Amino acid sequence: MTTRFVMLRLTCLILLGLAAPLQAQVDYNGNDSPWGQRAQSGPDAEVPGWFYNLGLTGLRAQLVADQPKALLIKYVFPKSSASGHVEVGDLIVGAGGRMFQEPHRDGYGEKVFGADGPISELASVLEASQSGDGKGKLSLTLQRGGETKEVVLDVGEKYGSFAATYPATCPKSDKVLAELLEYVAKHQQEDGSFGDPVHNTFAPLALLASGESKYLPAIERNVRWHCRETRPNDKRYADLMNWTYMSAAIVLCEYHLATGEKWVLPELQEVHDHLAKAQYLHMSQINPKTKKSHPDSFPKGPKDSHGGWGHNPGFEGYGPIAMITGQGALAYSLMHRCGIKIDREKHDAAFAFLKKGTGPNGYVWYGDQVGGPPNGWADMGRTGATGIANFLSPYSEPVYRERAMSHAKVIGKHPQSFPDTHGSPPMGMAYTALAANIDPDSFRKLMDANRWWFTMAHCTDGSFYYQPNRDNAGYGSDSRMTASSVVAFIFTIPKRSLVITGLKEHTR
């Protein structure tokens, strides 16, 4: 897959995300979204739409408006535990001998974030069934042809249940992580890339964080790929190029800090030079077409959007956004630790952009202004990227750590939106978990509230699945690779083997 194709694809995802209606994940409007989306290739190509994966059962299900306490089965994987027991068109109305109690309300918005209802109720029973006490047997209550029947699926005890401390000190997490590391390594392309910017950030970071020497060749191939994809005086002012450079900055920094390889430093300097030029700092950097294409976003003065990064260098389209500016501030912080000279004025400008977009509760909105009620909140990816950037600020003033803790705590207070981050939900999940990790209590709340997701996204082949989400975009042939690389990374966070996950800092 060429870089140009990947970036064009990411462009489409983000534009779709911007246009996505703020509704629950049910086809109330008759437009078949998200259920009508298909993967044209890969392990999910045979599935007739984008449906919820029901963990290790081998089932895919749809939420329907007129059956709020049921899961409509849309696909059964051959040779899975459900094959021969559950049929397409069945309604799962209960599990573990108990009917589902709550109606589904899964969707986007403060009132509907999370998976309350049949999804979370089934997840709880499914996970318990995989423990020794559950003996690997999952009982389901089905409605078929007007009749109610009970079936028992053999989901096995291979993984067991998550420990209360998961993903730390957890045998299940260890087994899952080992399989995911093999999965992402196996899916590395010949040129060293893992796919798109999400894969090329979190797949190599997960392999590096594992501490396993057998993955070092794969990591180096990816680092060298990043080096080839970034260059001095890059003139490719299109295709969301800043995402590629942010990914390269973070991966190259962590690789150098972990291995001490000095050949990376000149390459990292090139990445720095691009990011320094790409940061929006002066109105002369505005693309003239912006006034016509995005008149409402055109800067009203020199400090409007000042210090941020957008999809491409300078100001084009709707300009700099918090999600990528958080990554830019983080990149500068990591580069500083690698010995790259950082212009503090530019670094401060990035932090100022993020501060202007932060509400009093620590939640970070889309751009450099608070976009809703003062203590409002939604998806947390931007807050996560901002939080870890502040936490790793190389400057001594206490305000950075204070802001970082504020970001971590708002994530812990509102963990329900974890899988529903704008633009690229899996990328947002990774950054949300990173910032929550700043405060152990917030990380625990995040993982506990989303235990259902890690249970239900787990597929029978050991990979993880990209569940339906707010943006209704991004599902396709590589969606298991996306989810698998991010879950692998999140499960390495307790190892604290990277600077971004808590490795003792050598430079401040």
C-alpha positions as CSV (number, residue, x, y, z in Angstrom):
1,M,0.0,0.0,0.0
2,T,1.6,3.3,-1.1
3,T,1.9,6.2,1.3
4,R,-0.2,8.4,-0.9
5,F,-3.0,5.9,-0.9
6,V,-2.8,5.5,2.9
7,M,-2.9,9.3,3.4
8,L,-5.8,9.7,1.0
9,R,-7.7,7.0,2.9
10,L,-7.0,8.8,6.2
11,T,-8.3,12.0,4.6
12,C,-11.6,10.3,3.8
13,L,-11.9,8.9,7.3
14,I,-11.5,12.3,8.9
15,L,-13.9,14.0,6.5
16,L,-16.4,11.3,7.1
17,G,-15.9,11.7,10.8
18,L,-16.6,15.4,10.6
19,A,-19.8,14.7,8.8
20,A,-21.0,11.9,11.1
21,P,-24.3,12.6,12.8
22,L,-24.3,12.6,16.6
23,Q,-26.6,9.6,17.0
24,A,-26.6,6.2,18.6
25,Q,-25.3,3.3,16.7
26,V,-28.7,2.3,15.4
27,D,-30.1,2.8,12.0
28,Y,-32.8,5.3,13.1
29,N,-32.5,7.4,9.9
30,G,-32.8,4.6,7.4
31,N,-29.3,5.2,6.0
32,D,-27.9,1.8,7.0
33,S,-25.0,3.4,8.9
34,P,-22.8,1.9,10.2
35,W,-24.1,-1.6,9.5
36,G,-23.9,-1.4,5.7
37,Q,-20.2,-0.9,5.5
38,R,-18.2,-3.8,4.2
39,A,-14.5,-5.0,4.3
40,Q,-13.6,-5.8,0.7
41,S,-10.7,-8.0,1.7
42,G,-9.1,-9.5,4.8
43,P,-10.5,-11.7,7.5
44,D,-13.9,-9.8,7.7
45,A,-14.6,-9.7,3.9
46,E,-17.1,-12.5,4.2
47,V,-19.2,-10.6,6.9
48,P,-22.1,-8.7,5.2
49,G,-21.5,-5.5,7.2
50,W,-19.8,-3.7,10.1
51,F,-21.3,-5.3,13.1
52,Y,-20.3,-5.9,16.8
53,N,-17.9,-8.7,17.4
54,L,-19.2,-10.8,20.3
55,G,-15.8,-11.9,21.6
56,L,-14.6,-15.5,21.2
57,T,-18.1,-16.7,20.2
58,G,-17.5,-16.2,16.5
59,L,-20.7,-14.1,16.3
60,R,-21.4,-10.7,14.8
61,A,-24.4,-8.7,15.9
62,Q,-26.4,-5.6,15.1
63,L,-28.2,-3.2,17.4
64,V,-31.8,-2.6,16.2
65,A,-34.1,0.2,17.3
66,D,-37.2,-2.0,17.9
67,Q,-35.3,-4.6,19.9
68,P,-33.4,-2.5,22.5
69,K,-32.8,-5.5,24.8
70,A,-31.5,-7.9,22.2
71,L,-28.7,-8.5,19.8
72,L,-29.6,-9.4,16.2
73,I,-27.2,-12.0,14.8
74,K,-25.9,-11.1,11.3
75,Y,-23.0,-13.5,10.8
76,V,-21.6,-16.7,12.4
77,F,-18.0,-17.6,11.6
78,P,-17.6,-21.2,10.4
79,K,-15.9,-23.6,12.9
80,S,-16.4,-21.1,15.7
81,S,-18.0,-22.1,19.0
82,A,-21.3,-20.7,17.9
83,S,-21.4,-22.5,14.5
84,G,-24.2,-25.1,14.5
85,H,-25.8,-23.5,17.6
86,V,-26.7,-20.0,16.6
87,E,-28.1,-18.9,13.3
88,V,-28.2,-15.7,11.3
89,G,-31.5,-13.9,12.2
90,D,-31.5,-15.2,15.8
91,L,-32.0,-12.7,18.6
92,I,-29.8,-13.1,21.7
93,V,-32.0,-11.9,24.5
94,G,-30.1,-13.2,27.5
95,A,-26.9,-14.8,28.7
96,G,-25.9,-16.9,31.7
97,G,-29.5,-17.8,32.4
98,R,-30.6,-14.2,32.8
99,M,-32.5,-12.0,30.3
100,F,-30.8,-8.8,29.3
101,Q,-32.0,-6.1,31.7
102,E,-31.1,-2.7,30.2
103,P,-31.8,-1.3,26.7
104,H,-28.8,-0.5,24.6
105,R,-27.8,3.2,24.4
106,D,-24.5,2.9,22.6
107,G,-23.6,5.9,20.6
108,Y,-22.0,9.4,20.6
109,G,-22.7,11.9,23.3
110,E,-22.5,12.3,27.1
111,K,-25.8,10.5,27.6
112,V,-25.1,7.5,25.4
113,F,-21.4,6.9,25.6
114,G,-20.5,3.4,26.7
115,A,-22.1,0.0,26.0
116,D,-24.8,-0.2,28.7
117,G,-27.3,-2.9,27.8
118,P,-27.0,-6.2,25.9
119,I,-23.4,-5.6,24.8
120,S,-21.9,-5.0,28.3
121,E,-24.2,-7.6,29.9
122,L,-23.1,-10.3,27.5
123,A,-19.5,-9.2,27.9
124,S,-19.6,-9.8,31.6
125,V,-21.1,-13.3,31.3
126,L,-18.7,-14.2,28.4
127,E,-15.7,-13.2,30.4
128,A,-16.8,-15.1,33.5
129,S,-17.5,-18.2,31.4
130,Q,-13.8,-18.3,30.4
131,S,-12.7,-18.6,34.0
132,G,-12.1,-21.9,35.8
133,D,-15.4,-21.5,37.6
134,G,-17.2,-20.9,34.2
135,K,-15.5,-24.1,32.8
136,G,-15.4,-22.4,29.3
137,K,-19.2,-22.8,28.8
138,L,-21.4,-19.8,27.7
139,S,-25.1,-20.2,27.9
140,L,-27.2,-17.9,25.6
141,T,-31.0,-17.4,25.5
142,L,-32.2,-17.1,21.9
143,Q,-35.4,-16.2,20.1
144,R,-35.8,-17.9,16.8
145,G,-39.0,-18.1,14.8
146,G,-41.1,-17.0,17.7
147,E,-39.7,-19.5,20.1
148,T,-37.2,-19.1,22.9
149,K,-34.4,-21.6,23.4
150,E,-31.2,-22.1,25.3
151,V,-27.8,-23.0,23.8
152,V,-24.5,-23.5,25.4
153,L,-21.3,-22.5,23.5
154,D,-17.8,-23.9,24.3
155,V,-15.7,-20.8,24.4
156,G,-12.9,-22.5,26.3
157,E,-10.6,-21.6,29.2
158,K,-7.5,-20.8,27.1
159,Y,-7.4,-17.2,28.2
160,G,-9.3,-17.2,31.4
161,S,-10.6,-13.9,32.8
162,F,-8.9,-10.5,33.2
163,A,-7.4,-9.9,36.6
164,A,-8.6,-7.0,38.7
165,T,-5.3,-5.3,37.9
166,Y,-5.3,-6.0,34.1
167,P,-3.3,-5.4,31.9
168,A,-0.7,-5.6,34.8
169,T,-0.1,-8.8,36.7
170,C,-2.7,-10.6,34.6
171,P,-2.1,-14.0,32.9
172,K,-4.9,-13.3,30.4
173,S,-3.4,-10.0,29.4
174,D,0.0,-11.7,29.0
175,K,-1.4,-14.3,26.7
176,V,-3.3,-11.8,24.7
177,L,-0.3,-9.5,24.3
178,A,2.0,-12.4,23.2
179,E,-0.4,-13.3,20.4
180,L,-0.9,-9.7,19.3
181,L,2.8,-9.0,19.1
182,E,3.2,-12.0,16.8
183,Y,0.1,-10.8,14.8
184,V,1.4,-7.3,14.2
185,A,5.0,-8.6,13.4
186,K,3.5,-11.1,10.9
187,H,1.6,-8.2,9.1
188,Q,4.6,-6.0,8.6
189,Q,5.0,-5.2,4.9
190,E,8.2,-5.9,2.9
191,D,9.2,-2.3,2.9
192,G,9.1,-2.1,6.7
193,S,5.7,-0.3,7.0
194,F,2.9,-1.7,9.0
195,G,0.2,0.2,7.0
196,D,-1.2,3.6,7.9
197,P,0.0,6.2,10.5
198,V,-1.9,4.5,13.3
199,H,-0.2,1.1,12.6
200,N,3.2,2.8,12.0
201,T,3.0,4.4,15.4
202,F,1.7,1.8,17.7
203,A,2.8,-1.4,16.1
204,P,6.6,-0.6,16.4
205,L,6.1,1.0,19.8
206,A,4.3,-2.1,21.1
207,L,7.1,-4.4,19.7
208,L,9.7,-2.1,21.2
209,A,7.9,-1.9,24.6
210,S,7.8,-5.7,24.8
211,G,11.5,-5.8,25.5
212,E,11.8,-9.0,23.3
213,S,14.9,-9.0,21.2
214,K,13.4,-11.1,18.5
215,Y,11.4,-8.1,17.4
216,L,14.3,-5.7,17.1
217,P,14.8,-6.5,13.3
218,A,11.2,-5.7,12.6
219,I,11.4,-2.5,14.6
220,E,14.5,-1.3,12.9
221,R,12.9,-2.0,9.5
222,N,10.0,0.2,10.4
223,V,12.3,2.9,11.7
224,R,14.3,2.9,8.5
225,W,10.9,3.0,6.6
226,H,10.1,6.2,8.6
227,C,13.4,7.6,7.7
228,R,12.8,7.0,4.0
229,E,9.3,8.6,4.2
230,T,10.6,11.8,5.8
231,R,13.1,14.1,4.1
232,P,14.6,17.5,4.3
233,N,12.7,20.3,2.5
234,D,9.7,18.0,1.9
235,K,7.5,19.7,-0.7
236,R,4.6,17.2,-0.6
237,Y,2.1,19.7,0.8
238,A,-0.8,17.4,0.6
239,D,-2.2,14.0,1.8
240,L,-2.2,14.9,5.5
241,M,1.6,14.7,5.6
242,N,1.9,16.0,9.2
243,W,0.4,12.8,10.5
244,T,3.3,10.9,8.9
245,Y,5.9,13.2,10.5
246,M,4.3,13.0,13.9
247,S,4.4,9.3,13.8
248,A,8.0,9.3,12.6
249,A,9.0,11.7,15.4
250,I,7.6,9.6,18.2
251,V,8.8,6.3,16.9
252,L,12.3,7.5,16.1
253,C,12.7,9.2,19.5
254,E,11.6,6.1,21.5
255,Y,13.8,3.9,19.3
256,H,16.9,6.1,19.9
257,L,16.1,6.4,23.7
258,A,15.8,2.7,24.0
259,T,18.7,1.6,21.8
260,G,21.1,4.5,21.8
261,E,21.5,4.1,18.0
262,K,23.1,7.4,16.9
263,W,22.4,6.9,13.2
264,V,18.8,7.9,14.0
265,L,19.7,11.4,15.1
266,P,20.3,13.1,11.7
267,E,17.1,11.5,10.5
268,L,15.3,12.8,13.6
269,Q,16.7,16.3,12.9
270,E,15.1,16.2,9.5
271,V,11.8,15.4,11.1
272,H,12.2,18.2,13.6
273,D,13.0,20.7,10.8
274,H,9.8,19.7,9.0
275,L,7.7,20.0,12.0
276,A,9.2,23.4,13.0
277,K,8.4,24.7,9.5
278,A,5.0,23.1,9.4
279,Q,3.8,24.6,12.7
280,Y,1.4,27.5,12.1
281,L,3.0,30.6,13.6
282,H,2.4,33.4,11.1
283,M,-0.5,34.5,8.8
284,S,1.9,34.3,5.8
285,Q,1.6,30.5,6.1
286,I,-2.1,30.6,5.2
287,N,-3.1,28.8,2.0
288,P,-4.9,31.5,0.0
289,K,-7.6,29.0,-1.1
290,T,-8.7,28.7,2.6
291,K,-10.6,32.0,2.5
292,K,-12.8,30.6,-0.2
293,S,-13.0,26.9,0.9
294,H,-13.3,27.4,4.6
295,P,-14.4,31.1,5.2
296,D,-15.6,30.4,8.8
297,S,-12.2,28.9,9.7
298,F,-10.1,31.7,8.3
299,P,-7.9,33.2,11.1
300,K,-9.3,36.4,12.5
301,G,-5.9,37.6,13.7
302,P,-2.3,36.5,14.2
303,K,-3.1,34.6,17.4
304,D,-6.1,32.7,16.1
305,S,-4.9,29.0,15.8
306,H,-1.4,30.2,16.5
307,G,1.1,27.5,17.5
308,G,-0.8,24.5,16.3
309,W,-0.5,22.0,13.5
310,G,-3.1,20.9,11.0
311,H,-3.1,18.0,8.6
312,N,-0.6,19.8,6.4
313,P,2.0,22.5,6.9
314,G,0.8,26.0,7.8
315,F,-2.9,26.8,7.6
316,E,-5.1,25.1,5.1
317,G,-8.7,23.9,5.3
318,Y,-10.0,24.4,8.8
319,G,-6.5,24.8,10.1
320,P,-4.7,23.4,13.2
321,I,-6.4,20.9,15.5
322,A,-5.7,19.8,19.0
323,M,-5.3,16.1,18.2
324,I,-2.2,16.6,16.0
325,T,-1.0,19.6,18.0
326,G,-0.8,17.5,21.1
327,Q,1.3,15.0,19.2
328,G,3.5,17.9,18.0
329,A,4.1,19.1,21.6
330,L,4.9,15.6,22.6
331,A,7.3,15.2,19.6
332,Y,9.2,18.3,20.7
333,S,9.4,17.0,24.3
334,L,10.8,13.6,23.1
335,M,13.2,15.2,20.7
336,H,14.5,17.4,23.5
337,R,15.4,14.1,25.4
338,C,17.3,12.9,22.3
339,G,19.5,16.0,22.2
340,I,17.7,17.8,19.4
341,K,17.6,21.6,20.0
342,I,14.1,22.8,20.4
343,D,13.0,26.4,20.1
344,R,11.2,26.9,23.4
345,E,9.2,29.7,21.9
346,K,7.7,27.3,19.4
347,H,7.1,24.7,22.0
348,D,5.4,27.2,24.3
349,A,3.2,28.2,21.3
350,A,2.0,24.6,20.9
351,F,1.2,24.4,24.6
352,A,-0.6,27.7,24.5
353,F,-2.8,26.4,21.6
354,L,-3.7,23.4,23.7
355,K,-4.4,25.4,26.8
356,K,-6.8,27.7,24.9
357,G,-8.8,24.7,23.9
358,T,-8.9,23.1,27.3
359,G,-12.0,23.5,29.5
360,P,-11.8,24.1,33.3
361,N,-12.3,20.3,33.9
362,G,-9.2,19.4,31.8
363,Y,-11.1,18.2,28.7
364,V,-9.5,19.3,25.4
365,W,-11.9,20.4,22.6
366,Y,-11.3,20.3,18.8
367,G,-9.2,23.4,18.3
368,D,-7.8,26.3,20.3
369,Q,-11.0,27.3,21.9
370,V,-13.5,25.7,24.3
371,G,-16.3,24.4,22.0
372,G,-19.0,23.6,24.5
373,P,-20.2,23.9,28.1
374,P,-17.3,24.8,30.4
375,N,-17.3,21.3,32.0
376,G,-18.5,19.5,28.9
377,W,-16.7,16.5,27.6
378,A,-16.9,13.9,24.7
379,D,-14.2,11.8,23.1
380,M,-10.9,11.9,24.9
381,G,-8.2,11.3,22.3
382,R,-7.2,15.0,22.1
383,T,-7.2,15.2,25.9
384,G,-4.9,12.1,26.0
385,A,-2.4,13.5,23.5
386,T,-2.3,16.8,25.3
387,G,-2.0,15.1,28.7
388,I,1.1,13.1,27.8
389,A,2.7,16.1,26.0
390,N,2.3,18.2,29.2
391,F,3.5,15.4,31.4
392,L,6.7,15.0,29.4
393,S,7.4,18.7,29.0
394,P,11.1,19.2,29.5
395,Y,10.6,22.5,31.3
396,S,10.7,22.8,35.1
397,E,7.6,24.9,35.7
398,P,5.1,22.9,37.7
399,V,2.2,24.0,35.5
400,Y,2.9,21.3,33.0
401,R,2.5,18.5,35.5
402,E,-0.5,20.2,36.9
403,R,-2.2,20.3,33.5
404,A,-1.2,16.7,32.8
405,M,-2.9,15.6,36.0
406,S,-6.0,17.5,35.2
407,H,-6.2,15.8,31.8
408,A,-5.7,12.4,33.4
409,K,-8.4,12.9,36.0
410,V,-11.0,14.0,33.5
411,I,-10.4,10.8,31.6
412,G,-10.8,8.9,34.8
413,K,-14.0,10.8,35.6
414,H,-15.5,10.1,32.1
415,P,-14.1,6.9,30.8
416,Q,-17.1,5.8,28.8
417,S,-16.1,7.5,25.5
418,F,-12.8,5.5,25.2
419,P,-13.7,3.6,22.0
420,D,-15.4,6.5,20.3
421,T,-12.6,9.0,19.6
422,H,-13.0,11.4,16.7
423,G,-11.1,10.7,13.4
424,S,-9.3,7.5,14.3
425,P,-10.9,5.9,17.4
426,P,-8.0,3.4,17.9
427,M,-5.4,6.1,17.8
428,G,-7.5,8.1,20.3
429,M,-7.7,5.0,22.6
430,A,-3.9,4.7,22.7
431,Y,-3.4,8.4,23.6
432,T,-6.3,8.3,26.1
433,A,-4.7,5.4,27.9
434,L,-1.3,7.1,27.9
435,A,-2.6,10.2,29.6
436,A,-4.7,8.2,32.1
437,N,-1.6,6.3,33.0
438,I,-0.2,9.5,34.5
439,D,-2.6,9.0,37.4
440,P,-2.9,5.3,38.5
441,D,-6.5,5.8,39.8
442,S,-7.6,7.2,36.5
443,F,-6.0,4.5,34.5
444,R,-7.8,1.9,36.6
445,K,-11.1,3.6,36.1
446,L,-10.5,3.7,32.4
447,M,-9.7,0.0,32.1
448,D,-12.4,-1.1,34.4
449,A,-15.1,0.9,32.5
450,N,-14.0,-0.6,29.2
451,R,-13.4,-4.2,30.2
452,W,-16.4,-5.0,28.0
453,W,-14.6,-3.6,24.9
454,F,-11.5,-5.7,25.4
455,T,-13.6,-8.8,26.0
456,M,-15.9,-8.3,23.0
457,A,-13.3,-7.1,20.5
458,H,-11.2,-10.3,21.0
459,C,-11.6,-12.5,17.9
460,T,-11.2,-16.3,17.7
461,D,-7.9,-16.0,15.8
462,G,-6.4,-14.0,18.7
463,S,-6.6,-10.6,16.9
464,F,-8.7,-7.7,18.0
465,Y,-11.6,-6.1,16.0
466,Y,-12.4,-2.5,15.2
467,Q,-15.9,-2.2,16.7
468,P,-18.5,0.1,15.3
469,N,-18.0,3.7,16.6
470,R,-19.1,7.3,16.4
471,D,-17.3,8.2,13.2
472,N,-18.7,5.2,11.2
473,A,-15.4,5.3,9.3
474,G,-12.3,3.2,9.1
475,Y,-13.7,-0.3,8.9
476,G,-12.0,-2.3,6.2
477,S,-9.5,-4.9,5.2
478,D,-6.9,-3.7,7.8
479,S,-9.2,-2.9,10.7
480,R,-8.1,-5.9,12.7
481,M,-4.5,-4.7,12.3
482,T,-5.5,-1.3,13.5
483,A,-7.2,-2.5,16.7
484,S,-4.6,-5.2,17.3
485,S,-1.6,-2.8,17.2
486,V,-3.3,-0.4,19.5
487,V,-4.4,-3.1,22.0
488,A,-0.9,-4.5,22.0
489,F,0.5,-1.1,22.8
490,I,-2.0,-0.4,25.6
491,F,-1.2,-3.8,27.1
492,T,2.5,-2.8,27.3
493,I,1.8,0.4,29.2
494,P,2.3,-1.3,32.7
495,K,5.8,-2.4,31.6
496,R,6.9,1.3,31.7
497,S,9.6,0.5,29.1
498,L,9.1,3.5,26.9
499,V,9.5,7.2,27.9
500,I,5.8,7.8,27.0
501,T,4.7,4.9,29.3
502,G,6.7,5.9,32.3
503,L,10.3,4.9,31.8
504,K,12.5,6.8,34.3
505,E,13.6,10.0,32.7
506,H,17.3,10.6,32.1
507,T,16.9,14.2,30.9
508,R,14.7,17.0,32.3
